Amino acid sequence: MVNSKTKDIVLCGLFVALMGVGANVTSFLTIGGVPITLQLMFAVLAGGILGSRLGVFAMISYIFVGLVGAPVFAQFKGGPSHLLSPTFGFILSFIAVAFVSGKLIGDHRKVARKNYINVGILSILCNYIIGTNLMYVAFKIWADAPDSFSYTMAWGWMLAYLPLDIVVIIVSLGILPKLRTALRRHISSNANA
């Protein structure tokens, strides 16, 4: 019989590792000059598969692992200095993304199609609102942005990423039901063995 706590620990660890991989695909995956990360996808999948509580725990664990120095942030970096990085808000937003995904999808056995659409919209909103606002604050207060840097400019930068993030969300929500079904099947077959 599968020990539920062991399964949870293994799956949380898996998502911590996937977040690290997702952060670093930018090393070789750039489309039209825009670096691509798969962190948004893995944060959605973490909540959708683990549920809100464990999805949030996996994202907090990922952040902790990076802040203590493991090279799991973009460009294989880590360490406490990332707390002051203008992009750290996007990393923090993954906690909210996993929570939203977990509440609307992961905590339920059956999921309505509209919940998947809501997760897609809310995940992008969480990521962009938290990340862009904290990026703007960081640039204005400690990251030495030019005086001409404005709130509108910060949001304008994000427009380059939006189409790709929409594609990432569509892909993640496309594979999420299959992963949930496969995982449930695997767990139930091990429980019956």
MARFI-513514 format. One line per field, with one value per residue (C-alpha): residue in three letters; x, y, z; residue number from 1. Coordinates in pm, whole numbers, plus 50000, padded with zeros to 5 digits. Layout:
N
residu Ala, ...
u X, ...
v Y, ...
w Z, ...
num NUM, ...
This chain:
193
residu Met, Val, Asn, Ser, Lys, Thr, Lys, Asp, Ile, Val, Leu, Cys, Gly, Leu, Phe, Val, Ala, Leu, Met, Gly, Val, Gly, Ala, Asn, Val, Thr, Ser, Phe, Leu, Thr, Ile, Gly, Gly, Val, Pro, Ile, Thr, Leu, Gln, Leu, Met, Phe, Ala, Val, Leu, Ala, Gly, Gly, Ile, Leu, Gly, Ser, Arg, Leu, Gly, Val, Phe, Ala, Met, Ile, Ser, Tyr, Ile, Phe, Val, Gly, Leu, Val, Gly, Ala, Pro, Val, Phe, Ala, Gln, Phe, Lys, Gly, Gly, Pro, Ser, His, Leu, Leu, Ser, Pro, Thr, Phe, Gly, Phe, Ile, Leu, Ser, Phe, Ile, Ala, Val, Ala, Phe, Val, Ser, Gly, Lys, Leu, Ile, Gly, Asp, His, Arg, Lys, Val, Ala, Arg, Lys, Asn, Tyr, Ile, Asn, Val, Gly, Ile, Leu, Ser, Ile, Leu, Cys, Asn, Tyr, Ile, Ile, Gly, Thr, Asn, Leu, Met, Tyr, Val, Ala, Phe, Lys, Ile, Trp, Ala, Asp, Ala, Pro, Asp, Ser, Phe, Ser, Tyr, Thr, Met, Ala, Trp, Gly, Trp, Met, Leu, Ala, Tyr, Leu, Pro, Leu, Asp, Ile, Val, Val, Ile, Ile, Val, Ser, Leu, Gly, Ile, Leu, Pro, Lys, Leu, Arg, Thr, Ala, Leu, Arg, Arg, His, Ile, Ser, Ser, Asn, Ala, Asn, Ala
u 50000, 50128, 50203, 50022, 50281, 50566, 50381, 50323, 50689, 50807, 50564, 50654, 51023, 50949, 50783, 51072, 51306, 51074, 51062, 51442, 51445, 51166, 51363, 51667, 51523, 51591, 51951, 51850, 51488, 51430, 51158, 51184, 51439, 51206, 51345, 51097, 51060, 50828, 50788, 50434, 50340, 50494, 50331, 49990, 50060, 50179, 49852, 49643, 49803, 49901, 49612, 49636, 49811, 50085, 50116, 50190, 50429, 50617, 50650, 50769, 51017, 51145, 51197, 51371, 51603, 51697, 51748, 51984, 52205, 52103, 52124, 51751, 51666, 51707, 52057, 52148, 52165, 52065, 52128, 51971, 52070, 51773, 51543, 51651, 51625, 51363, 51224, 51187, 50819, 50755, 50909, 50687, 50383, 50418, 50289, 49964, 49948, 49977, 49717, 49465, 49524, 49492, 49170, 48999, 49133, 49361, 49139, 48850, 48801, 48585, 48661, 48433, 48583, 48518, 48748, 49036, 48965, 48946, 49279, 49441, 49317, 49382, 49729, 49843, 49682, 49853, 50188, 50168, 50011, 50244, 50553, 50514, 50418, 50712, 50943, 50831, 50887, 51230, 51338, 51215, 51354, 51677, 51751, 51849, 51595, 51627, 51397, 51197, 51102, 50727, 50459, 50320, 50664, 50687, 50355, 50461, 50760, 50524, 50336, 50626, 50581, 50201, 50147, 50404, 50260, 49915, 50057, 50232, 49905, 49709, 49966, 49973, 49595, 49583, 49808, 49686, 49372, 49577, 49844, 49581, 49409, 49738, 49853, 49522, 49533, 49891, 49820, 49507, 49684, 49967, 49713, 49544, 49873
v 50000, 50347, 50564, 50892, 51106, 50945, 51005, 51368, 51424, 51265, 51468, 51794, 51720, 51644, 51982, 52161, 51995, 52072, 52439, 52447, 52287, 52518, 52824, 52720, 52624, 52992, 52885, 52726, 52826, 53177, 53271, 53603, 53728, 53651, 53394, 53121, 52962, 52678, 52778, 52906, 52569, 52374, 52600, 52535, 52163, 52157, 52304, 52099, 51770, 51825, 52047, 52394, 52308, 52085, 52294, 52600, 52395, 52281, 52641, 52767, 52478, 52573, 52933, 52821, 52586, 52872, 53125, 52895, 52882, 52592, 52704, 52659, 53015, 53137, 53118, 52854, 53107, 53093, 53264, 53521, 53810, 53712, 53868, 54202, 54093, 54289, 53958, 53795, 53898, 53659, 53379, 53472, 53474, 53099, 53047, 53224, 53038, 52698, 52802, 52914, 52603, 52382, 52546, 52534, 52200, 52004, 51979, 51828, 51482, 51603, 51937, 52145, 52273, 52634, 52579, 52504, 52826, 53019, 52869, 52983, 53339, 53366, 53210, 53468, 53747, 53633, 53599, 53934, 54142, 54020, 53998, 54323, 54532, 54404, 54449, 54809, 54874, 54710, 54915, 55240, 55187, 54985, 54867, 55209, 55242, 55555, 55842, 55783, 55431, 55429, 55192, 55185, 55092, 54801, 54665, 54730, 54501, 54224, 54238, 54059, 53764, 53744, 53543, 53285, 53263, 53205, 52916, 52775, 52792, 52623, 52343, 52294, 52287, 52049, 51793, 51844, 51622, 51340, 51365, 51368, 51061, 50873, 50955, 50846, 50523, 50455, 50520, 50306, 50017, 50032, 50044, 49731, 49544
w 50000, 49909, 50209, 50147, 50325, 50131, 49804, 49899, 49989, 49665, 49453, 49631, 49573, 49209, 49162, 49335, 49084, 48790, 48891, 48881, 48537, 48422, 48532, 48338, 48001, 47922, 47866, 47538, 47472, 47338, 47091, 46909, 47160, 47453, 47698, 47786, 48127, 48215, 48579, 48528, 48381, 48668, 48928, 48769, 48752, 49115, 49239, 48998, 49097, 49460, 49566, 49713, 50040, 49897, 49580, 49792, 50005, 49691, 49568, 49908, 49918, 49572, 49681, 50001, 49809, 49577, 49855, 50047, 49739, 49517, 49151, 49079, 48975, 48617, 48469, 48729, 49010, 49374, 49704, 49933, 49704, 49487, 49745, 49597, 49233, 49038, 48909, 49252, 49257, 48969, 49175, 49470, 49241, 49187, 49540, 49445, 49112, 49284, 49541, 49277, 49067, 49372, 49493, 49154, 49029, 49258, 49564, 49363, 49219, 48928, 48768, 48549, 48224, 48330, 48628, 48391, 48201, 48529, 48640, 48317, 48352, 48725, 48698, 48444, 48648, 48971, 48796, 48621, 48899, 49174, 48955, 48763, 49066, 49271, 48971, 48939, 49310, 49296, 48996, 49151, 49500, 49484, 49130, 48992, 48714, 48502, 48599, 48281, 48395, 48457, 48576, 48222, 48090, 48335, 48211, 47851, 47898, 47999, 47669, 47499, 47736, 47736, 47413, 47521, 47871, 47722, 47516, 47826, 48022, 47741, 47721, 48099, 48126, 47828, 47995, 48352, 48327, 48173, 48443, 48719, 48572, 48525, 48878, 49032, 48831, 48936, 49303, 49305, 49128, 49385, 49668, 49533, 49483
num 1, 2, 3, 4, 5, 6, 7, 8, 9, 10, 11, 12, 13, 14, 15, 16, 17, 18, 19, 20, 21, 22, 23, 24, 25, 26, 27, 28, 29, 30, 31, 32, 33, 34, 35, 36, 37, 38, 39, 40, 41, 42, 43, 44, 45, 46, 47, 48, 49, 50, 51, 52, 53, 54, 55, 56, 57, 58, 59, 60, 61, 62, 63, 64, 65, 66, 67, 68, 69, 70, 71, 72, 73, 74, 75, 76, 77, 78, 79, 80, 81, 82, 83, 84, 85, 86, 87, 88, 89, 90, 91, 92, 93, 94, 95, 96, 97, 98, 99, 100, 101, 102, 103, 104, 105, 106, 107, 108, 109, 110, 111, 112, 113, 114, 115, 116, 117, 118, 119, 120, 121, 122, 123, 124, 125, 126, 127, 128, 129, 130, 131, 132, 133, 134, 135, 136, 137, 138, 139, 140, 141, 142, 143, 144, 145, 146, 147, 148, 149, 150, 151, 152, 153, 154, 155, 156, 157, 158, 159, 160, 161, 162, 163, 164, 165, 166, 167, 168, 169, 170, 171, 172, 173, 174, 175, 176, 177, 178, 179, 180, 181, 182, 183, 184, 185, 186, 187, 188, 189, 190, 191, 192, 193
